[in-house]
Amino acid sequence: MREINVAGKSRSNLGKKASKEMRKEGLIPCNLYGEKKNADGLPEALSFAVPMAELRKVVYTPHIYVVNLDIDGQKHTAIMKELQFHPVTDALLHADFYEINEEKSIAIGIPVNLVGLAQGVRDGGRLSLSIRKLVVKAPYKQIPEKLDIDVTALTIGKSIKAGEVSFEGLEVVTPKDVIVCTVKMTRAAAAAAAAAAAGK
């Protein structure tokens, strides 16, 4: 996984009004969740703020990043867990991070990359990607930037499901019956098949 550095400052005023003022100043309220627990045994968040200019490079990208957070000089390794956007303007309102380490496994969605020319496409079908990411679980150092899936042998009408793929060192968490990709019949392929059948 790619790594990126993001610097922020801790915040103590957590109300909605304070958050609104931060956004006016170009800052985004954030929380970091990790090993720390409160008296009730629930995850305790470290609240901080990051300039939107810093977050933009993590949020508006197709890549999955390990984020090296520097909060008032304290170093944390994290991944982006959840983003909250304004329902009308689509402006970023809040970001949650999850602290990680080299030993602990994490579950994260990684982009699927289809490799090869499917036999069904050669026969006139159309390859359709049903999900863009597969959720996998492993220590973050073992997680790749993308998951390559060979579709060369896929014929018309056939699919590849999450339960049919495997990657060294990774556990696929996406439900096994979820379809990753399919080669669909096109009108041209159907017409060619009908013509071939009629000519027999």
N, C-alpha and C positions, 0 to 999 in steps of 0.2 A: 504493500500500500504506500502511496505517496505521503510525504509529511509536509506540514506547513506550520509556520510560526505565527502565533496571534498573541498580542499583548493587550491586557485589560487592567482595570482598577477595581478593587473591592468596593462594594456599596452597602450601606447600612440602612438607608431609608428605602423601604420596600413597597410603599404605597403606590396606588395608581397615579396619583398626582405627581409624585416624584418621578415615576417611570415616564410620564408624559413630558415632563420638563427635560429629562435626559434625551428623549427622542428629538426634541426641538434643537438640542445642542449637537445632534448627529451621533448620539450614543445609543446603543441597543442594550437593554437589560438582559442579563444572562444568568443562568444557574449552572453550577457544576455538581453533579451527583457522583458519589463514589463509595468508598468503604465506610465513611463516617455515618454513624447512626445516632438518632436522638434517644431520649429517655423511653420512648414507646417502641423502640426498635425499628423505626422507619428511617429510610435514607434522609440524611440531613444535607441540605443544599448549601453550597458556598455561592453567595450572590455577588455578582460583579457586573461591570459594564465594559463594552468594547465599542470603539468607533466603527460606524457602519463601513467606512473605507477598509477597515481590517477584515470585517466579516464577509464583505462582498466576494473576496477571492475564494472563500470556502463555500458560500451559499450558491452563487450563480456559476456552477461548473458541473460538468457531467462526471467528474472524477470523485472518488471517495478518498477522503484525507484522514490521516492521523494528525490531530491538531496538538502542537506543542504550545500549551498555554503558559504565559508568563503573567501572573496576577500579583502585582506589587512585588515583583522579584521572586515570588514563589513559583516553582516549576511544576506543571502538571501535564501528563500525557492523556489525551482524551479523544473521543470521537463525537461528532455531531449526532445528537439523539432525536431532537424534535425542534421544529421551527413553527412559529405562529405568525401568520400574515394578516394584514387588515383585509376584511371581507370585500371591501369596495375598491380601495386603492392598490391592494396587493403589496403594500409596503411591509417590510419586516418589522414585527413588533417585539418579538422575544425569541431567545434561543436557549435550548437546554443542551448541555454537554454531559457525557458520561466518562468518568475517569477509568483508565485501563492500565494494565501492566503486562509484562512479557509472559507471565505464567498463566494468568486467568483467561479462559476462553470467552470470546464475545460472539454474539449473533448479529450479523449485519448483512444488508442487501448489497450484492455485488453484481455489476452489469454483465449480462450474457452476451457473448460474442460468437455468432454462428460461423463455423469454418467449413469451407468446401462448397462445391456445387452439388446440390441434391439431385439424385437420379430423377426424382419426380419433376424437378424444374427442367431437366434435359428433355423430359417427355412432354413438356408443355404446361406443367402445373405451376402454381405460384406459392412460394415459400412465405409463410406468415408467422411472425414472432408474436406469441400470445402474452408473454411477460418479459419485461425488460431486465428484471433483476431476480436472482435466486438468493434466498437467505441461507447463509452458511455459518457454521460455528467452528472457531479455532482460536488459539492465541493470535493476536493481531499481526505478529511478525510473519505468520504462515499464510496470511490471507492475501491473495493476488489482487491486482487492479481490475482484472476481468476474468470471466470464466469461459474458456473456449469449449464449444460443443461441436463435434464433427457431425455434419448433416449429410455427408456424401451418399450414404446408403439409403436415405429416406425417400420412399416412393410416394406416388400420388395417393392421397387419402390416409396416409400414415402420420403419426405424431410421435414426438419425444416427450415423455413425462418426467417430472422432477425425480421420481423414484428410479428412473432408468439411467441417470447420470451419476458419476462419482468423480471426485477429485482428490488427489493424494493429500493426506493430512487434513482434509476438511470434512465436516459432517454437514450434509445437506438438511436444512431445517424446514424448508418449504414442503408442504404436504405432498406425498408421493404421487397423488392422482392429478396434481396441477399440470396442465399441458404447457410445455415450454414453447414448442413450435410445431407447425403442421404444414404439409404440402397439400394445398387445396386444388381441386379440379377446376380448370378454367373452361370457358365455352369452346375455345379452340381445341383444347385437349380432348374434350368430350366429343367434339365433332370428328376429330381424327380417329378416336377410338371406335366411334360408330361406323366410320367409313371403312376402317380396317376389318371390323366384324362383318360388315356387309360384303366385303370383297372375298371373304373366306369361302 
